[in-house]
Structure formats: structure tokens, C-alpha cells
């Protein structure tokens, strides 16, 4: 798919990431509304928030790797097109 349409693949990855971010946001908001009554609830919520943050950071690293790969393919394809045009 990257060879046929890297922009389409990038758009799909972007859509998945945005959906993931929305889901995390919704989960955090829901969790914050259902607890925060005692100090123990606050501690649990902060722990939950940090766990979600770590998960988000790992996902961002994975997406970064994918996007870097797509960019390198795009650059390679542009260089090939320039070489073909030059001949």
C-alpha cells in the first residue's frame, strides 16, 4: 500500500491516532467523574492517569516509527521520479 499511495496510508494512520486520543480522553473524563471522592480515589486516579500517559507515549513512539517510514518511502519515490525525469 505504501508504494501505491503513501498519502492515503498516512491519512489512515492519522485517523486511527486521532480516534485513539479521543478514546483515551473520554476514558479519563469518565474515570474522573466517577471517582475523586477521597484521597485514595485521587491517588488511584493519578495512578490511572500516569498509566494511560505511558500507554499514550508508547503508542506515539510506534506511530512516529510508522510515519518516519512513510516519509522515507515518499522521499525515495520522489528521488526515483526525479532520476527518471532527468534521463
Backbone as JSON, one array per atom type, in Angstrom:
{
  "sequence": "XXXXXXXXXXXXXXXXXXXXXXXXXXXXXXXXXXXXXXXXXXXXXXXXXXXXXXXXXXXXXXXXXXXXXXXXXXXXXXXXXXXXXXX",
  "N": [[0.81, -1.2, 0.0], [2.04, 1.21, 0.63], [3.58, 1.77, -1.57], [1.74, 2.24, -3.58], [0.04, 4.31, -2.65], [1.14, 6.35, -0.52], [0.25, 8.64, 0.81], [-2.45, 8.16, 1.33], [-2.22, 6.04, 3.12], [-0.9, 7.36, 5.2], [-2.94, 9.15, 5.93], [-4.82, 7.35, 6.9], [-3.45, 6.27, 9.12], [-3.25, 8.61, 10.62], [-5.97, 9.08, 11.15], [-6.58, 6.85, 12.76], [-4.92, 7.36, 14.95], [-6.0, 9.78, 15.93], [-8.53, 8.88, 16.66], [-7.81, 7.13, 18.69], [-6.68, 8.91, 20.57], [-8.95, 10.42, 21.2], [-10.47, 8.41, 22.42], [-8.91, 7.79, 24.69], [-9.06, 10.27, 25.99], [-11.83, 10.39, 26.53], [-12.1, 8.17, 28.24], [-10.51, 8.99, 30.41], [-11.9, 11.29, 31.25], [-14.37, 10.13, 31.95], [-13.53, 8.45, 34.0], [-12.58, 10.33, 35.83], [-14.92, 11.55, 36.61], [-16.25, 9.59, 37.95], [-14.85, 9.05, 40.23], [-12.69, 10.56, 42.6], [-13.48, 11.23, 45.24], [-12.39, 10.64, 47.69], [-9.14, 10.79, 49.3], [-7.82, 8.48, 48.62], [-9.15, 7.78, 46.28], [-8.26, 9.86, 44.66], [-5.54, 9.3, 44.52], [-5.65, 6.82, 43.19], [-6.77, 7.68, 40.8], [-4.75, 9.38, 39.81], [-2.71, 7.51, 39.49], [-3.92, 5.9, 37.54], [-4.08, 7.81, 35.5], [-1.37, 8.28, 34.97], [-0.64, 5.72, 34.07], [-2.18, 5.59, 31.72], [-1.0, 7.7, 30.37], [1.59, 6.7, 29.98], [0.97, 4.58, 28.27], [-0.03, 6.02, 26.12], [2.28, 7.46, 25.34], [3.91, 5.33, 24.47], [2.38, 4.45, 22.32], [2.57, 6.74, 20.73], [5.28, 6.68, 20.11], [5.35, 4.37, 18.55], [3.71, 5.16, 16.39], [5.24, 7.27, 15.47], [7.43, 5.89, 14.44], [6.2, 4.56, 12.31], [5.3, 6.75, 10.76], [7.76, 7.96, 10.15], [8.83, 5.97, 8.54], [7.0, 6.06, 6.4], [7.51, 8.64, 5.46], [10.16, 8.33, 4.62], [9.8, 6.53, 2.53], [8.26, 8.1, 0.82], [10.11, 10.12, 0.21], [12.06, 8.58, -1.08], [10.59, 7.71, -3.31], [10.11, 10.14, -4.58], [12.74, 10.87, -5.24], [13.32, 8.83, -7.06], [11.51, 9.49, -9.09], [12.53, 11.95, -9.89], [15.03, 11.13, -10.86], [14.23, 9.57, -13.02], [12.99, 11.48, -14.61], [15.17, 13.08, -15.16], [16.68, 11.58, -16.92]],
  "CA": [[0.0, 0.0, 0.0], [2.89, 2.39, 0.67], [4.07, 2.08, -2.9], [0.67, 2.73, -4.42], [-0.49, 5.58, -2.19], [1.6, 6.6, 0.84], [-0.57, 9.68, 1.44], [-3.65, 7.5, 1.83], [-1.83, 5.29, 4.31], [-0.67, 8.35, 6.25], [-4.25, 9.64, 6.38], [-5.43, 6.27, 7.7], [-2.74, 6.25, 10.41], [-3.67, 9.82, 11.33], [-7.34, 8.85, 11.62], [-6.51, 5.88, 13.86], [-4.31, 8.05, 16.1], [-6.98, 10.73, 16.47], [-9.56, 8.08, 17.32], [-7.2, 6.62, 19.92], [-6.56, 10.04, 21.5], [-10.31, 10.71, 21.68], [-10.87, 7.33, 23.33], [-8.21, 8.0, 25.96], [-9.66, 11.44, 26.62], [-13.14, 10.01, 27.05], [-11.9, 7.28, 29.39], [-10.01, 9.79, 31.54], [-13.01, 12.12, 31.74], [-15.32, 9.25, 32.62], [-12.91, 7.99, 35.25], [-12.5, 11.47, 36.76], [-16.27, 11.85, 37.08], [-16.75, 8.5, 38.8], [-14.1, 8.94, 41.48], [-12.31, 11.83, 43.2], [-14.28, 11.49, 46.43], [-11.49, 10.53, 48.84], [-7.74, 10.89, 48.91], [-7.47, 7.22, 47.97], [-9.66, 7.89, 44.91], [-7.37, 10.77, 43.94], [-4.31, 8.54, 44.26], [-5.96, 5.83, 42.15], [-6.96, 8.4, 39.54], [-3.44, 9.82, 39.33], [-2.04, 6.3, 39.02], [-4.57, 5.56, 36.27], [-3.7, 8.82, 34.52], [0.02, 8.01, 34.6], [-0.63, 4.51, 33.24], [-2.69, 5.96, 30.4], [0.01, 8.54, 29.74], [2.65, 5.8, 29.5], [0.43, 3.87, 27.11], [-0.09, 7.0, 25.04], [3.65, 7.72, 24.89], [4.35, 4.17, 23.71], [1.66, 4.5, 21.04], [3.15, 7.84, 19.95], [6.57, 6.19, 19.58], [5.05, 3.44, 17.46], [3.22, 5.94, 15.26], [6.38, 8.01, 14.95], [8.2, 4.96, 13.61], [5.44, 4.34, 11.07], [5.33, 7.98, 9.97], [9.12, 8.1, 9.63], [8.93, 5.01, 7.44], [6.23, 6.59, 5.28], [8.24, 9.79, 4.92], [11.34, 7.85, 3.88], [9.3, 5.96, 1.26], [7.86, 9.23, -0.02], [11.34, 10.76, -0.27], [12.66, 7.65, -2.04], [9.8, 7.74, -4.54], [10.35, 11.43, -5.24], [14.08, 10.81, -5.83], [13.22, 7.99, -8.25], [10.82, 10.25, -10.12], [13.47, 12.97, -10.38], [16.04, 10.44, -11.67], [13.59, 9.16, -14.27], [12.79, 12.69, -15.4], [16.5, 13.58, -15.55], [17.23, 10.8, -18.02]],
  "C": [[0.86, 1.26, 0.0], [3.39, 2.76, -0.71], [2.97, 2.68, -3.77], [0.16, 4.1, -3.98], [-0.07, 5.85, -0.74], [0.77, 7.67, 1.56], [-1.85, 9.09, 2.03], [-3.36, 6.72, 3.1], [-1.57, 6.24, 5.48], [-1.99, 8.87, 6.81], [-4.96, 8.61, 7.24], [-4.77, 6.2, 9.08], [-3.17, 7.45, 11.25], [-5.07, 9.65, 11.92], [-7.37, 7.9, 12.82], [-5.96, 6.55, 15.11], [-5.31, 9.01, 16.74], [-8.11, 10.01, 17.2], [-9.05, 7.56, 18.67], [-7.11, 7.72, 20.98], [-7.94, 10.4, 22.06], [-10.77, 9.66, 22.69], [-10.2, 7.48, 24.69], [-8.82, 9.18, 26.71], [-11.0, 11.11, 27.25], [-13.03, 9.11, 28.27], [-11.43, 8.05, 30.62], [-11.12, 10.66, 32.11], [-14.03, 11.28, 32.5], [-14.79, 8.81, 33.98], [-12.87, 9.12, 36.28], [-13.88, 11.81, 37.35], [-16.79, 10.79, 38.04], [-15.98, 8.36, 40.09], [-13.84, 10.33, 42.04], [-13.19, 12.2, 44.41], [-13.41, 11.45, 47.69], [-10.05, 10.67, 48.36], [-7.27, 9.61, 48.22], [-7.95, 7.22, 46.51], [-8.75, 8.78, 44.07], [-6.07, 10.04, 43.59], [-4.53, 7.52, 43.15], [-6.12, 6.52, 40.79], [-5.62, 8.86, 38.97], [-2.64, 8.63, 38.81], [-2.59, 5.87, 37.66], [-4.13, 6.52, 35.18], [-2.26, 8.6, 34.05], [0.14, 6.75, 33.74], [-1.1, 4.82, 31.82], [-1.68, 6.81, 29.64], [1.15, 7.68, 29.19], [2.21, 5.03, 28.27], [0.4, 4.79, 25.89], [1.3, 7.29, 24.48], [4.18, 6.56, 24.05], [3.67, 4.14, 22.34], [2.24, 5.59, 20.14], [4.49, 7.42, 19.35], [6.34, 5.25, 18.4], [4.58, 4.18, 16.21], [4.36, 6.73, 14.63], [7.24, 7.14, 14.04], [7.51, 4.74, 12.27], [5.5, 5.57, 10.17], [6.72, 8.22, 9.38], [9.34, 7.18, 8.44], [8.2, 5.54, 6.2], [6.93, 7.78, 4.63], [9.44, 9.32, 4.12], [10.93, 7.23, 2.54], [8.93, 7.08, 0.3], [9.08, 9.92, -0.61], [12.0, 9.88, -1.33], [11.91, 7.7, -3.38], [10.02, 9.04, -5.31], [11.72, 11.44, -5.92], [14.06, 9.96, -7.1], [12.56, 8.74, -9.39], [11.74, 11.3, -10.72], [14.53, 12.32, -11.26], [15.45, 10.04, -13.01], [13.41, 10.37, -15.19], [14.12, 13.23, -15.93], [17.07, 12.83, -16.75], [16.49, 11.08, -19.24]]
}
